[in-house]
Amino acid sequence: MIDFTIPDDIQQQRKLFEMVARDVMRPIARYYDEHEHEIPWEYVNRMWPLVKMEWAQRVTRAERQLAGEKKEKKEQKSGKRKYYPNLQLVHMVEMLCWGDAGLYLCTPGPALAGFAIDAAGTPEQKVRLLKRFAEGDPKWGAMAITEPGAGSDVSAISTTAVRDGDEWVINGEKIFITNGWLALEASDGLVVVWATVDKSAGRAGIKSFIVPAGTPGAKVTKREHKLGIRASDTAALVFEDCRIPLDNILGSPEVQRREDKRGFKAAMQTFDMSRPVVAAGAMGVARAAIEFVKEKLAEQGIDIPYGVPKHKLSAVQRDVLEMEAQYKMAWLLTVRAAVMTDERQPNALQASMAKVKAGKAVTWITQKAVEILGPLGYSTEYLAEKWMRDAKINDIFEGTGQINTLIVARRILGYSSRELK
Ligand SMILES: Cc1cc2nc3c(=O)[nH]c(=O)nc-3n(C[C@H](O)[C@H](O)[C@H](O)COP(=O)(O)OP(=O)(O)OC[C@H]3O[C@@H](n4cnc5c(N)ncnc54)[C@H](O)[C@@H]3O)c2cc1C
């Protein structure tokens, strides 16, 4: 059974991140929206010690796993100590995106690359690759899937990885990569690159590879200008005869056309972890918009009554209640999907459900906020218009709303990706 009460340690953590969101992020949100491509060092330096601490703990756990220690598992089983990193994460992300979604995406750390390594990496890879995020100067990770000819249809990926002796040689182009520049050029980070080792094998031939910063042949060719989340770095990358060690492949190099659990499936599991996190970010933006609307209405003497029949409410009161209901639905789906990740339950359906609902809810809620606020909503004096611009990306990256709806439909109706396209 899933328990929706917030554990004490997560409550404490929420308080800490609320302070960061309110005191560090909100005051600089407009500046970095208007100064795209600048690194928000005020925020990065505030977060880096916390991020390092978190990853140091994760690396220690991976080291224990590597050493064959079963202690952690025993403790989980006996119910002595519960560890819910993904539940913690969605609460943190919701709070930070309440502060500012674009700045949140600049949080140093492995980001999506961390999920990929966690989902598909061996304990040795987890230790080796994630250690850099537990020490030294701020650094970033990125995950590069999208190409000019492959977005929703991942099987169309044309970036290649060819084995040459003790190395893989990567060639191809990736676009719209969050933190691509931060990972490769602004820090000693790394990028997880999805590439095919055998195009004729379709999805089964797709594997993910770690390309560390400083690898010859890996370069940034463009930094995007965007509608929203403008503080976030989005880059185009090119890999030209980019050579990486053989053990920088995540999972098995074998192409098993049927049940390829260590290859494409493992790579796709990244989304089961990351989609609830994207959904949580959307919820932070949505909550910011709802709170602001309520605050401005209260200044006009308009309160939102609860438990009152609909016909006794004004149109604007009904609107706000609907915004809150949409928020709550999406948030509960998000929490469920995150807890399922922590409990190692299959959650592809629930992760996509949360992502679809959250992407649509935040888009609608922030538009409604601008509508209700009128000129206040449209003016750059306040952040409401920015939240509306920041919201839409949640319906695009980590699988668009349409693609996640398709996944939900397939899972519920029992169709394969070949049967329902
Ligand atoms: C700011 C930003 C950051 C991003 N960050 C990353 C990143 O870090 N890493 C990364 O790899 N990618 C990233 N992306 C890329 C993003 O994941 C893709 O844009 C997204 O997956 C959609 O792919 P596409 O752009 O090729 O659109 P397409 O796949 O060409 O889709 C275009 C439209 O058609 C719809 N569509 C496609 N197929 C179907 C179907 N079968 N049924 C119904 N509708 C369909 C889509 O929903 C969409 O509305 C980012 C994009 C943006 C804008």
The ligand as an ORCA input file, in Angstrom:
! r2SCAN-3c Opt
* xyz 0 1
  C      14.040     22.600    -23.718
  C      14.210     21.199    -24.185
  C      15.051     20.356    -23.498
  C      15.263     19.051    -23.941
  N      16.143     18.239    -23.283
  C      16.476     17.042    -23.825
  C      17.522     16.247    -23.263
  O      18.102     16.574    -22.228
  N      17.862     15.099    -23.897
  C      17.244     14.687    -25.040
  O      17.633     13.656    -25.565
  N      16.226     15.402    -25.585
  C      15.839     16.574    -25.008
  N      14.853     17.320    -25.579
  C      14.167     16.831    -26.763
  C      12.755     16.336    -26.441
  O      12.812     15.190    -25.650
  C      12.070     16.089    -27.806
  O      11.811     17.361    -28.362
  C      10.789     15.312    -27.663
  O      11.068     13.987    -27.314
  C       9.973     15.296    -28.957
  O      10.753     14.861    -30.010
  P      10.835     15.713    -31.365
  O      11.172     17.118    -30.981
  O      11.725     15.038    -32.337
  O       9.357     15.731    -31.904
  P       8.649     14.673    -32.829
  O       8.916     13.300    -32.373
  O       8.996     14.998    -34.246
  O       7.135     15.008    -32.552
  C       6.486     16.168    -33.062
  C       5.044     16.152    -32.590
  O       4.387     14.954    -33.080
  C       3.843     14.212    -31.979
  N       3.999     12.770    -32.238
  C       5.111     12.115    -32.608
  N       4.856     10.794    -32.732
  C       3.557     10.612    -32.402
  C       2.687      9.472    -32.325
  N       3.124      8.243    -32.596
  N       1.399      9.670    -31.963
  C       0.928     10.921    -31.667
  N       1.706     12.045    -31.738
  C       2.999     11.877    -32.100
  C       4.663     14.634    -30.776
  O       3.940     14.433    -29.568
  C       4.912     16.098    -31.063
  O       3.795     16.849    -30.665
  C      14.581     18.606    -25.115
  C      13.702     19.446    -25.785
  C      13.508     20.732    -25.347
  C      12.567     21.614    -26.105
*
